[in-house]
Amino acid sequence: PYTELERTYHYQYFSFRSHTTDNKKVKYIIENAGDTSYSKAWEEATVFFSRTINDPNSWKRQLDTSYDENGNISWTQKGSGYFCYFPPYSYSRHLDLIDKCNAAASITTTMSLGKTLDDRDIDCVKVGQGDKICWIIHRQHPGESMAEYFAEGLIERLLRVGRSSVDDDDDELIITKQALE
């Protein structure tokens, strides 16, 4: 998308499916990676691959991913599958996380701060109570699914999912979760 402030177009994320009729090794090249909004990110990046897009545990890193001096990202893979910069974080998974927060009602409060353009809630999860406040805001853009994975881990850690007790240290943490897909 074009931003007036910076007077430029932004793009970074990619996600696509490739279908092959045989099991031959295919070399994939993204030729314009050097022109993306933050091309430096590709220097140490690895593409993700899955044969089943809806299984969040099926995504694996393509360890042979390389970024060359001409701004190309390349990797090889046998057979059909899905490729992306970072695995998608589904809206149903997001809703499951909000349900976990609602289930911990003794230490959390959930609320909607508004609606996205797709009429989805912009969820806010408040954990704890006290005078100290920390806001964690993320996923302002659709391609930032890695931020949702981070927030999921952080929230589960704060809620001590799987543990029998929660320490109450009179601190308050407010987490704003955005799912603008």
N, C-alpha and C positions, 0 to 999 in steps of 0.2 A: 504493500500500500504506500501511497505517496503521503509524506508529511509536509505540511506547510512550513513548520518551524525550521526543519532542516533542509527543506527544498530538495528532497531526494526520495527515491523509492527504496523500500526495505524488503529484503527477503533473505531467509537463512534456512528455514525448515524445508525438508523434503520427505515425501512418503509416496511409495508407488508399489505396484504389483508387477511382477514379470512372470510370464507364462512361457515355458518351453515345452516342446513336444518330446524331447528326449532328455537324457540325464547327462548331457555334455556340460563341461565347465564353460561358463560364460564370463567374460570380463565386462564389467560395468564401469562407465566413465561419466562423471558429471563435469561437463566442460566449463561451466561458468561459475564454479565454486569460488574462484578468486575474485569475482565481482559481487559477492554477497555483502551484507551489511557488516559482518565481522568475520572476514576471511581468515584472520589469525586463529580462530577457533578450530579450523580444519587441520592445523599442524599436528595435533596429537589426537585427533578424533578417530573413532571407529564407527563404521556404519553398523546398524542393527539389522538382523535378519530373522524372519520367522516363516514357518510354513502355515501357521494358523494364527491369523491376526487377532482373534478374540481371546486367545489364551495368553494372559499377561506373563506367565512363567515360561513361555516358549521362545521369547526373544533372546537371541545370542549376539554377541559382538563379532563382527567380521574382522578378525585379527590381521588380515592381510591388507586392510585399508591403507592407502597411501595418498598423500597430497604432494603434488609436484610443483616445481618452480613456475610452471605455466598456469597454475591455478586450477588444476584438475584433481578431482577425487576419484580414485579407482579402487576396485576390489574384484574378486572372483567368487563365483558360487555355482554349484551344480544344481540343476533342476529349478522348478518354479518356486516362487515365494514372494514375500513382502519385504521391502527394504525401507528404512527411515533413518533420519538423523537421531531420533530418540523414540523409543516405543510410545505409542499412543496411550493416553490415560483416559479410559472410557468414562462417560458421564454416569453410567450405572455404578462404576467403581467409586466415583466421587460421592454418589448418593449413599452407597454402602458405608463410606467413611463418616458421612454426616449421621447416619443411623447409629454407628458405634458411639459417636459423641452424644447423641440423644440418650443412648442406653446408660451413659455415665452421668446422668442428670444430677447426681449429688455433687459433682465437681465441675460440670460444664453447663453452659447456656448456649443454645444455638439460635440464630436469628437471621433474617434476610435483610440485607442492606439496600436491596433494590433488585432490579431485573436486568438481564443481559438483552441484547438485541434479539436473541432467540427466545425471549420470555422465560429464561431460566433464572432461578434465584442466585444472587450473589451472596453466598453463605458466609456468616461470621460465626466463629466458634470462640467462646470465652471460657478459659480454663482457670480455675482458682479464684482467689479473692485477696484483696489487700490494697496497699497504697502504690506499689510499684506496678507499672504498666509497660508492656512491650508489645508493639504491633509487628506482625509478620505478614507482609502483603506480597502476593506473588501471582503469577500467571495472568498478567495483564494482556498477553497476546496469545493467540491460539497455538502457536508453535512451542510454547514453553511447558510442555508436559513434564519435563524433568523437575520443574518446581512443584508440581502436584505430588510427585513421588517423594520429594523432600518433605513436603508438608505432612503427607501421610505418615512417614516415619517419625517426624517430630511429634505429631499429635499422639500417635500410638505410644511413644516414649513418655510423653507427659501424662497420658491416661494410665500408664503402666499396664497396658493390655496384657492379660495373662498373669498378673501379679495379684496378690491378695489385699494389698493396702496401697494407699497413696499418701505421701508425705505432705502435710499442710504447713507450708512455711510462710504463710501470709503474703505471698507474692501473687500478682495477677498477671495473666498472660492472655492477650487477645490475639486471635489468629484470624485473619481475613482470608478466605479461600475464594478464588475466582475461577470459574470454569467457563471461559468465553470461547467455546468451540464453534 
